[in-house]
Amino acid sequence: MNIAKAIEDLKAVLGDRVSSAAAVLEQHGQNESYFDVILPDAVVFPENTQEVSEVLRICATHGCPIVPWGTGTSLEGHALATKGGISLDMMRMDKVLAVNPEDLDAVVQPGVTREALNDELRATGLFFPVDPGANASLGGMAATRASGTTAVRYGTMRENVLALEVVLADGRIIRTGTRARKSSAGYDLTKLMVGSEGTLGIITEMTVRLQGQPEAISAAICAFEDIDNAVNTVIQTIQMGIPMARIEFVDDVTVGGLNGYFKTDLPAKPHLFMEFHGSDTSVAEQAEIVGEIAAEHGGSAFEWSAKTEDRNRLWHMRHNAYFAQKALRPGARALTTDVCVPISRLGEAVRETRADIDASGLIGPILGHVGDGNYHSALLFDPDSKEELEAARAVADRMNRRALDLGGTVTGEHGVGLGKKKYMADEHGDGWQVMGQIKRALDPQNILNPGKTVEIN
C-alpha cells in the first residue's frame, strides 16, 4: 500500500480536485452517529465516470483504499475511511441525465439528491417515491438499499433501481440491468450492487423507477393508550390489504420530543402518522376504514386532512424527529439503530425494546416505518461517559439479537457499515462467507470501502 504515491498520481490527473486541506478532511471524517471522527488522507472530487475509472485504476495500482461519499447522512459509519486512503466525493456528479415519462423512469448520476430529482420531475406529474427522511444522494441510497416512510406502498431502493453503471475496483466500467421492466438474462448484478455499500463497486449512473402523482393525498394522526394498540392497528390495517402510502409509529417519548421541539401539544401517548394516496373517493374510504380500525383498538382523536399545509406540517415533524429526539437531552450524542421483524412480532419487539431502554436508565425514543415491521431507536448518551456509551451499545445489542430471535433482521434500512457487521454471521450463517467470496472476486486487494459489511483478510 502506497497512499502517498496514489495521491501524487491523482493530483497529476485531477489537479486541485484532490484535496488534503484540513477542513475538507474534517468534513469527510464526520458521521451522523456515535462513531469517532476518522479522517481520510485526501478527498477526490470526480465529475464523470471516466474520472472515477481513472481514480480506481490509480488506487488499484498502489493498493490505496477508496471510500465513496455522498451527503454523509448514513448512520452506521459507512463513509468513514477506517483504513485511511481516499474519500471519493460523488456530489459533483449531480445531473439528471434523462426523464422518460412514458416509461416511468429516469436516468441520474449518483450525486442527485431525492429532493432535487423530485424538483426536476415537478412539471411531469411524476415523482420518485423512496423517502428515507434525509435529503440523501440517490447513489448513497442505492448503496445502502435505503427505504423509509413510503416503503410500505412503493418499496425500497431494491425495487426502484432498474439499472446501474458501476466502476469496479480495477477501473473497469460495467452496466447492469436495462430500462426493461424484467429480464431473465443472467445473474442480477443490479441487485448485487444495490446494498453493497461501496464494497463491490462505485455507482456512477442509475436508472430509477418513477410513479405518477396520485390524484388525491390525505394524512391522518391518531393517539393510543399504549404501544400494543397502536401496533395492532397497523397489523390489522396491513392484513386487510389497505394500500397505505405511509404508516409511521412514534412512541410517547418521541412525542414529548416533538412537542418540545416544534411547540405542538400532542397527547403524551404513542401515535400513528398516516398517509393515503389514490382518488378522492378511495382516499376518503381508506381514511374512514383505518379510523374504524383505530377506534377498535382504543385510538383517540383520529384526525385526517387533505390540505397540503396539514400534510407538510405532519411530515416535516416526522422527518425531523431525530433532531427533536436529540433535543430531549441537549449535548447528548445518539446511538441510532434500526431492526426489522415480521409484522406479527412487531408489538412484542417494540414493547420489549421499550422496557429494556427504560430499565437501562437511558433516554431512548422509538419510532418506525411499522407498516413493514421496521423500527428505530435513538439512544442518547453523554459523549464524555464511557459507561453510558457502553449501556447504549448493550441495549442496541439486545435489540439486534431480539430481532434475530423473532425471525427478523438486524437492519431494515440503515445498512451494515461498521455498526452491524458483528451480527452478519448470526443472521446469514455460511451466507456471510459467500458474501466474502464475492468480495474477493470483485475486489481482491480489498480497497473498496474496506472493513465494511464483510470481513476478508
C-alpha positions as CSV (number, residue, x, y, z in Angstrom):
1,M,0.0,0.0,0.0
2,N,1.4,3.4,-1.0
3,I,-1.3,6.0,-0.3
4,A,1.1,9.0,-0.7
5,K,2.1,7.9,-4.2
6,A,-1.6,7.3,-5.1
7,I,-2.4,10.9,-4.0
8,E,0.5,12.2,-6.0
9,D,-0.7,10.4,-9.2
10,L,-4.3,11.5,-8.6
11,K,-3.2,15.2,-8.3
12,A,-1.4,14.8,-11.7
13,V,-4.7,13.8,-13.3
14,L,-7.3,15.9,-11.4
15,G,-5.3,18.8,-10.0
16,D,-7.0,20.8,-7.3
17,R,-9.9,18.4,-7.3
18,V,-7.7,16.3,-5.0
19,S,-7.7,18.0,-1.6
20,S,-5.8,17.4,1.7
21,A,-7.0,20.6,3.3
22,A,-7.8,20.2,6.9
23,A,-11.3,21.5,6.7
24,V,-12.1,19.2,3.7
25,L,-10.7,16.2,5.5
26,E,-12.6,17.1,8.7
27,Q,-15.9,17.3,6.7
28,H,-15.3,13.8,5.2
29,G,-14.3,12.3,8.6
30,Q,-17.6,13.1,10.3
31,N,-20.7,10.9,10.7
32,E,-24.3,11.2,11.9
33,S,-24.0,8.7,14.6
34,Y,-21.7,7.8,17.5
35,F,-18.5,6.8,15.7
36,D,-15.3,8.8,16.3
37,V,-14.2,11.2,13.6
38,I,-11.9,9.4,11.2
39,L,-10.0,11.5,8.6
40,P,-9.2,10.2,5.1
41,D,-5.7,11.0,3.7
42,A,-7.3,13.0,0.8
43,V,-10.6,13.8,-0.8
44,V,-11.2,13.4,-4.5
45,F,-14.0,15.2,-6.5
46,P,-14.6,13.4,-9.8
47,E,-17.0,14.9,-12.3
48,N,-17.7,11.9,-14.7
49,T,-17.5,8.2,-15.0
50,Q,-14.1,8.2,-16.8
51,E,-12.6,10.1,-14.0
52,V,-13.9,7.7,-11.4
53,S,-12.5,4.9,-13.5
54,E,-9.1,6.6,-13.6
55,V,-9.2,7.2,-9.8
56,L,-9.9,3.5,-9.2
57,R,-7.2,2.4,-11.6
58,I,-4.6,4.5,-9.9
59,C,-5.7,3.4,-6.4
60,A,-5.6,-0.2,-7.5
61,T,-2.0,0.2,-8.8
62,H,-1.0,1.5,-5.3
63,G,-3.3,-0.6,-3.1
64,C,-4.9,2.6,-1.8
65,P,-8.3,2.3,-0.1
66,I,-11.3,4.2,-1.6
67,V,-14.4,5.1,0.3
68,P,-17.4,6.7,-1.6
69,W,-19.0,9.7,-0.1
70,G,-22.4,11.2,-0.8
71,T,-24.3,13.6,1.5
72,G,-22.8,11.9,4.6
73,T,-26.1,11.1,6.2
74,S,-25.5,7.3,6.7
75,L,-26.0,6.1,10.3
76,E,-23.6,3.1,10.6
77,G,-20.3,4.6,9.7
78,H,-20.4,3.5,6.1
79,A,-18.5,6.5,4.7
80,L,-15.6,6.6,7.3
81,A,-12.1,5.9,5.9
82,T,-11.2,3.4,8.7
83,K,-8.1,2.2,6.7
84,G,-7.1,5.7,5.5
85,G,-6.8,6.4,1.8
86,I,-9.2,8.4,-0.4
87,S,-12.7,9.7,0.3
88,L,-14.3,9.8,-3.2
89,D,-16.9,12.6,-3.0
90,M,-19.5,11.9,-5.7
91,M,-21.6,15.1,-5.2
92,R,-20.3,16.9,-8.3
93,M,-21.9,14.1,-10.4
94,D,-25.3,15.5,-9.8
95,K,-27.1,15.7,-13.2
96,V,-30.5,14.3,-14.2
97,L,-29.5,12.8,-17.5
98,A,-32.9,11.7,-18.8
99,V,-36.5,11.5,-17.8
100,N,-38.7,9.1,-19.7
101,P,-42.3,9.9,-18.7
102,E,-43.9,7.3,-21.0
103,D,-41.8,4.5,-19.4
104,L,-41.9,6.0,-15.8
105,D,-38.2,6.0,-15.3
106,A,-35.3,8.5,-15.1
107,V,-31.5,8.2,-15.6
108,V,-29.5,10.1,-13.0
109,Q,-25.9,10.5,-11.7
110,P,-25.3,9.4,-8.1
111,G,-24.9,12.8,-6.6
112,V,-28.5,13.8,-7.4
113,T,-30.5,14.0,-4.2
114,R,-34.0,12.7,-3.9
115,E,-35.4,16.2,-3.4
116,A,-33.5,17.6,-6.4
117,L,-34.9,14.8,-8.6
118,N,-38.4,15.4,-7.4
119,D,-38.0,19.1,-8.1
120,E,-36.9,18.2,-11.6
121,L,-40.0,16.0,-12.0
122,R,-42.5,18.5,-10.8
123,A,-43.8,19.5,-14.2
124,T,-44.1,15.9,-15.4
125,G,-46.7,14.7,-13.0
126,L,-44.3,12.0,-11.8
127,F,-42.3,11.6,-8.6
128,F,-39.6,9.3,-7.1
129,P,-41.1,7.6,-4.1
130,V,-38.3,6.4,-1.8
131,D,-38.1,8.8,1.1
132,P,-35.6,8.0,3.9
133,G,-36.2,11.3,5.6
134,A,-32.8,12.9,5.0
135,N,-32.2,14.5,1.6
136,A,-29.7,11.8,0.7
137,S,-28.0,11.3,-2.6
138,L,-29.5,8.6,-4.8
139,G,-26.1,6.9,-5.1
140,G,-25.8,6.6,-1.4
141,M,-29.4,5.4,-1.1
142,A,-28.8,2.7,-3.7
143,A,-25.5,1.7,-2.0
144,T,-27.2,1.2,1.4
145,R,-30.5,-0.2,-0.1
146,A,-32.4,2.7,1.7
147,S,-36.1,2.8,2.2
148,G,-38.1,5.0,4.5
149,T,-41.6,6.2,5.2
150,T,-43.1,5.3,1.8
151,A,-41.6,1.8,1.5
152,V,-44.9,0.1,2.7
153,R,-46.5,1.3,-0.6
154,Y,-43.7,1.8,-3.1
155,G,-40.9,-0.5,-2.0
156,T,-37.3,0.2,-1.1
157,M,-34.3,1.1,-3.4
158,R,-34.1,-2.6,-4.3
159,E,-37.5,-2.4,-6.1
160,N,-36.9,1.1,-7.5
161,V,-33.5,0.7,-9.2
162,L,-33.7,-0.8,-12.7
163,A,-30.1,-0.4,-14.0
164,L,-26.7,0.8,-12.9
165,E,-23.4,1.9,-14.3
166,V,-20.7,0.8,-11.9
167,V,-16.9,1.2,-11.8
168,L,-15.1,-1.9,-10.4
169,A,-12.1,-2.0,-8.2
170,D,-9.7,-2.3,-11.2
171,G,-11.3,0.6,-13.1
172,R,-13.5,-1.4,-15.4
173,I,-16.9,0.2,-16.2
174,I,-19.8,-2.2,-16.4
175,R,-23.6,-1.7,-16.9
176,T,-26.1,-3.8,-15.1
177,G,-29.7,-4.2,-16.0
178,T,-31.7,-2.3,-18.6
179,R,-34.7,0.0,-18.8
180,A,-36.9,-3.0,-19.5
181,R,-39.2,-3.9,-16.5
182,K,-38.0,-7.5,-16.3
183,S,-35.2,-9.8,-17.6
184,S,-34.1,-13.4,-17.4
185,A,-30.7,-12.7,-18.8
186,G,-28.0,-14.0,-16.4
187,Y,-27.2,-13.1,-12.8
188,D,-28.9,-10.0,-11.4
189,L,-25.9,-7.7,-10.9
190,T,-28.0,-4.7,-10.3
191,K,-29.5,-6.3,-7.1
192,L,-26.0,-7.4,-6.2
193,M,-24.7,-3.8,-6.3
194,V,-27.8,-2.3,-4.6
195,G,-27.0,-2.6,-0.9
196,S,-23.3,-3.5,-1.3
197,E,-22.3,-0.2,0.5
198,G,-19.5,0.6,-1.9
199,T,-17.6,-2.6,-1.2
200,L,-18.0,-4.1,-4.7
201,G,-18.0,-1.1,-7.0
202,I,-18.7,2.6,-7.3
203,I,-22.1,3.6,-8.7
204,T,-21.8,6.3,-11.4
205,E,-25.2,6.2,-13.0
206,M,-28.6,4.9,-12.1
207,T,-31.9,4.2,-13.8
208,V,-34.7,4.5,-11.3
209,R,-38.5,3.9,-11.4
210,L,-40.9,6.8,-11.1
211,Q,-44.5,6.9,-10.0
212,G,-47.4,9.0,-11.1
213,Q,-48.5,11.7,-8.7
214,P,-51.7,10.4,-7.0
215,E,-54.9,12.3,-7.7
216,A,-55.6,12.8,-4.0
217,I,-53.4,12.6,-0.9
218,S,-54.6,12.9,2.7
219,A,-52.8,12.5,6.0
220,A,-54.1,11.3,9.4
221,I,-52.8,11.2,13.0
222,C,-54.2,9.2,15.9
223,A,-53.2,8.7,19.6
224,F,-53.3,5.4,21.5
225,E,-53.1,4.4,25.2
226,D,-50.2,2.0,24.7
227,I,-47.8,0.6,22.1
228,D,-49.7,-2.7,21.6
229,N,-52.9,-1.0,20.5
230,A,-51.0,1.3,18.1
231,V,-49.1,-1.7,16.6
232,N,-52.2,-3.9,16.4
233,T,-53.9,-1.2,14.4
234,V,-51.0,-1.3,12.0
235,I,-51.1,-5.1,11.7
236,Q,-54.9,-5.2,11.1
237,T,-54.6,-2.4,8.5
238,I,-51.9,-4.2,6.5
239,Q,-53.6,-7.6,6.8
240,M,-56.8,-6.1,5.4
241,G,-54.9,-5.0,2.3
242,I,-55.4,-1.3,2.7
243,P,-52.8,0.3,0.4
244,M,-51.2,2.7,2.9
245,A,-48.7,5.2,1.5
246,R,-47.2,5.8,4.9
247,I,-47.9,4.4,8.3
248,E,-45.5,5.6,11.0
249,F,-45.3,4.9,14.7
250,V,-43.9,7.3,17.3
251,D,-43.8,6.4,21.0
252,D,-44.7,8.6,23.9
253,V,-41.0,9.6,24.4
254,T,-40.7,10.7,20.8
255,V,-44.0,12.7,21.1
256,G,-42.5,14.5,24.1
257,G,-39.6,15.5,22.0
258,L,-41.8,16.6,19.1
259,N,-43.9,18.8,21.4
260,G,-40.8,20.5,22.9
261,Y,-39.0,20.9,19.5
262,F,-42.0,22.0,17.4
263,K,-44.1,23.6,20.1
264,T,-47.0,21.3,19.5
265,D,-49.5,19.9,22.0
266,L,-49.9,16.2,21.0
267,P,-51.1,13.9,23.8
268,A,-48.1,12.3,25.5
269,K,-49.0,8.9,24.1
270,P,-48.0,6.6,21.3
271,H,-49.2,7.9,17.9
272,L,-49.6,6.7,14.3
273,F,-48.9,9.2,11.5
274,M,-50.5,8.0,8.2
275,E,-50.9,9.0,4.6
276,F,-53.3,7.8,1.9
277,H,-52.8,8.0,-1.9
278,G,-55.4,7.5,-4.6
279,S,-58.5,9.0,-6.0
280,D,-60.7,11.4,-3.9
281,T,-63.1,8.6,-3.3
282,S,-60.5,5.9,-2.4
283,V,-58.6,8.2,-0.1
284,A,-61.7,9.1,1.8
285,E,-62.7,5.4,2.0
286,Q,-59.2,4.4,3.2
287,A,-59.2,7.0,5.9
288,E,-62.6,6.0,7.1
289,I,-61.7,2.3,7.3
290,V,-58.5,3.0,9.2
291,G,-60.3,5.3,11.5
292,E,-62.7,2.5,12.4
293,I,-59.8,0.1,12.9
294,A,-58.0,2.6,15.2
295,A,-61.2,3.1,17.2
296,E,-61.5,-0.7,17.7
297,H,-58.0,-0.5,19.3
298,G,-58.8,2.5,21.5
299,G,-57.4,5.1,19.2
300,S,-58.5,8.6,20.1
301,A,-58.6,12.0,18.3
302,F,-58.3,10.4,14.8
303,E,-57.9,13.4,12.5
304,W,-57.4,13.4,8.8
305,S,-56.9,16.1,6.3
306,A,-56.4,16.5,2.5
307,K,-54.9,20.0,3.0
308,T,-51.4,20.3,1.7
309,E,-50.3,22.5,4.6
310,D,-51.5,20.0,7.2
311,R,-49.7,17.1,5.5
312,N,-46.5,19.1,5.1
313,R,-46.6,20.1,8.8
314,L,-47.0,16.4,9.8
315,W,-44.2,15.0,7.7
316,H,-41.9,17.9,8.5
317,M,-42.2,16.8,12.1
318,R,-41.6,13.2,11.3
319,H,-38.7,13.9,9.0
320,N,-37.0,16.0,11.7
321,A,-37.9,13.7,14.6
322,Y,-34.2,12.8,15.0
323,F,-33.4,16.4,16.0
324,A,-36.5,16.5,18.3
325,Q,-35.3,13.3,19.9
326,K,-31.8,14.7,20.5
327,A,-33.3,17.9,22.0
328,L,-34.6,15.7,24.8
329,R,-31.1,15.7,26.2
330,P,-29.1,18.7,24.9
331,G,-25.4,18.0,24.4
332,A,-26.0,14.2,24.1
333,R,-25.0,12.1,21.2
334,A,-27.3,9.5,19.7
335,L,-26.6,5.8,19.1
336,T,-29.1,5.3,16.3
337,T,-30.1,1.8,15.3
338,D,-32.8,0.0,13.4
339,V,-34.2,-3.5,13.1
340,C,-37.0,-5.2,11.2
341,V,-39.2,-8.1,12.2
342,P,-42.2,-10.0,10.8
343,I,-45.1,-7.7,11.3
344,S,-46.9,-10.3,13.5
345,R,-44.0,-10.0,16.0
346,L,-43.8,-6.2,15.9
347,G,-45.8,-5.4,19.0
348,E,-43.7,-7.9,21.1
349,A,-40.4,-6.5,19.7
350,V,-41.3,-2.8,20.3
351,R,-42.8,-3.5,23.8
352,E,-39.7,-5.4,24.9
353,T,-37.4,-2.8,23.5
354,R,-39.2,0.0,25.3
355,A,-39.0,-1.9,28.6
356,D,-35.3,-2.6,28.0
357,I,-34.5,1.1,27.3
358,D,-36.4,2.2,30.4
359,A,-34.6,-0.3,32.6
360,S,-31.2,1.0,31.3
361,G,-31.8,4.5,32.6
362,L,-31.1,6.0,29.2
363,I,-33.4,8.2,27.2
364,G,-34.2,6.3,24.1
365,P,-37.2,7.3,21.9
366,I,-38.6,4.7,19.4
367,L,-40.2,5.3,16.1
368,G,-40.6,3.4,12.9
369,H,-41.9,2.6,9.5
370,V,-44.1,0.0,11.1
371,G,-46.1,-0.9,8.1
372,D,-43.2,-3.2,7.1
373,G,-42.1,-4.1,10.6
374,N,-39.1,-1.7,10.7
375,Y,-38.5,0.4,13.8
376,H,-35.7,2.6,15.1
377,S,-34.3,3.9,18.4
378,A,-32.0,6.9,19.2
379,L,-30.2,6.0,22.4
380,L,-29.0,9.3,23.9
381,F,-25.8,9.2,25.9
382,D,-23.3,11.7,27.4
383,P,-20.3,11.8,25.0
384,D,-17.9,12.1,27.9
385,S,-19.3,9.0,29.6
386,K,-17.9,5.6,28.6
387,E,-20.3,3.9,30.9
388,E,-23.3,5.5,29.2
389,L,-21.9,4.6,25.7
390,E,-21.5,1.0,26.8
391,A,-25.0,1.0,28.2
392,A,-26.4,2.2,24.9
393,R,-24.3,-0.4,23.0
394,A,-25.7,-3.1,25.3
395,V,-29.3,-2.0,24.6
396,A,-28.6,-1.9,20.9
397,D,-27.1,-5.3,21.1
398,R,-30.1,-6.8,22.8
399,M,-32.4,-5.0,20.3
400,N,-30.5,-6.6,17.4
401,R,-30.5,-10.1,18.9
402,R,-34.1,-9.8,19.8
403,A,-34.9,-9.1,16.1
404,L,-33.0,-12.2,15.1
405,D,-34.7,-14.3,17.7
406,L,-38.1,-13.2,16.3
407,G,-37.2,-14.1,12.7
408,G,-36.1,-10.6,11.6
409,T,-33.0,-8.8,10.5
410,V,-30.6,-6.5,12.4
411,T,-31.2,-3.7,9.9
412,G,-34.2,-2.9,7.8
413,E,-32.7,0.2,6.1
414,H,-29.7,1.7,7.8
415,G,-27.4,-1.0,6.4
416,V,-24.4,-2.8,7.9
417,G,-21.4,-0.5,7.7
418,L,-19.4,-0.7,10.9
419,G,-22.1,-1.0,13.5
420,K,-23.9,-4.1,12.3
421,K,-21.1,-6.2,10.9
422,K,-20.7,-8.3,14.0
423,Y,-24.2,-9.7,13.6
424,M,-23.8,-10.8,10.0
425,A,-22.6,-14.3,10.7
426,D,-25.6,-14.9,13.1
427,E,-28.1,-13.6,10.6
428,H,-26.7,-15.2,7.4
429,G,-24.7,-18.2,8.6
430,D,-22.5,-19.5,5.8
431,G,-24.1,-17.0,3.5
432,W,-21.8,-14.3,5.0
433,Q,-18.8,-16.4,3.9
434,V,-20.3,-16.4,0.4
435,M,-20.5,-12.6,0.5
436,G,-16.8,-12.6,1.4
437,Q,-16.0,-14.8,-1.6
438,I,-17.9,-12.4,-3.9
439,K,-16.0,-9.5,-2.4
440,R,-12.6,-11.3,-3.0
441,A,-13.6,-12.0,-6.6
442,L,-14.5,-8.4,-7.4
443,D,-12.0,-6.6,-5.1
444,P,-9.1,-8.9,-4.4
445,Q,-7.0,-6.1,-2.9
446,N,-9.8,-5.1,-0.6
447,I,-9.5,-1.4,-1.5
448,L,-13.2,-0.6,-1.9
449,N,-14.6,0.6,1.4
450,P,-12.5,-1.9,3.4
451,G,-13.8,-3.1,6.8
452,K,-17.5,-2.6,6.0
453,T,-20.3,-5.2,5.5
454,V,-18.0,-8.2,5.1
455,E,-14.7,-9.3,6.7
456,I,-11.9,-10.6,4.5
457,N,-8.2,-10.9,5.1
